[in-house]
């Protein structure tokens, strides 16, 4: 398996620093007893670590969808 490139490592470091800065910036929340059944919303840090590859995948899907749409438009002009 290939080693990570410097660029990939720098992205990981950037995301880690960003996550640490976000943790420091958030105010402290005090737990209170609530009687309503509210679903807990994950913190941005938990979401960022859980879905860290989501943005990359969405970008790849967008590029593929855009290129397919472009090919369909070109084919419509050529064949139409």
LINHUVEN-V514486 format. One record per pair of residues at least 12 apart in sequence whose ideal C-beta (glycine too) atoms are under 6 Angstrom apart, sorted by the first residue. I is the first residue (numbers start at 0). J is the second residue. If there is no record, write none. Layout:
BEGIN
i & j
I & J
I & J
END
This chain:
BEGIN
i & j
18 & 44
18 & 47
21 & 43
22 & 44
END
